[in-house]
């Protein structure tokens, strides 16, 4: 009887160990976030299939693109090992895929910031001034309700890294990145970039293009002031 009880306990422990090492959607998503340095952006897991005893194939949507990944299980747990390139070949996970995903998100963020800025400028053209705004916004914010849908059909709230876009207007701009508003119609639209943290960068009025960078570290903020880029990649 005692031996039977021990066997039951041992079997239960083995089941729990196997269950703990199962590759779930949530676990796969978190591993991709860590491996690809995605910040707060949660990838969408479209499917997980077992390729062999210790290998799973994961299909995920990241930055609007569907990519296949190969996960391998070790004693310490699961690891993202390879991804499938455009030619269908499995290649090791390296900085190329990280750079590709980052650049795609960067282009999306710049496009969305430009669309928001255009909507604000169109609103200013009609109204002459805009309501005081400082920081994040949502569907219930005054600036969102003022712009949607007359000036922009779909106004993004979060950037491609999952962080909130920021809008500042009028005197709310003062001191931000060293900027100073000249009138109430001045505005700034910002993405805090991949790391979601405000960059310690200062705008110099006598060098308005000094904030445009080549390459970059990947964590630079993206800033549009009155419809012009003051912090962004060089075209």
Number of C-alpha atoms within 10 A of each C-alpha: 6 7 8 9 10 11 12 12 12 12 12 11 12 12 11 12 11 9 11 11 15 14 21 14 17 13 13 24 19 16 17 21 17 11 16 18 17 23 16 15 19 18 20 17 19 13 12 19 12 13 13 9 8 11 19 20 19 23 20 22 14 20 22 14 9 13 17 19 23 23 24 18 17 11 6 7 11 19 16 22 17 18 22 16 14 8 6 9 10 15 13 16 17 13 11 10 14 14 14 12 18 22 14 15 21 23 13 16 22 21 12 22 27 18 18 24 21 16 21 26 21 16 18 14 11 9 10 11 17 19 13 17 20 16 15 15 18 15 12 8 11 14 17 17 13 16 18 14 12 11 17 18 10 13 19 19 18 18 25 29 23 16 20 20 25 20 24 21 24 21 19 19 24 14 11 14 15 12 16 16 17 11 11 16 20 22 25 28 23 23 27 20 27 23 17 19 13 14 14 8 13 14 17 14 12 7 9 13 16 13 21 16 15 10 7 10 7 13 15 23 20 23 26 21 18 17 19 13 21 22 22 19 17 11 6
